[in-house]
């Protein structure tokens, strides 16, 4: 009994070779299942990337605001501090990411 046995007319009997060039019912189901799995994987990856970027932006904002805001508010003199803080944080983050990626390859 095959993995498609739950579908009426599929997976239970002997497999016939199709020489007409058309897909068998099992091949249609397998292709559709793979396509759906690929779509679900892409949706999940997009959601994960979005959450990751939101978390990164939130962390940078929180850390740099706390570092640069004097009275709990950013004024024009604090903009340079904020920009440099964000640049340093993202540069450091990228360096750590590359280092970990290199170590994982080994």
Secondary structure, 3 states (H helix, E strand, C coil): CCCCCCCCCCCCCCCCCCCCCCCCHHHHHHHHHHHHHHHHHHHHHHHHHHHHHHHHHHHHHHHHHHHHCCCCCCCHHHHHHHHHHHHHHHHHHHHHHHHHHHHHHC
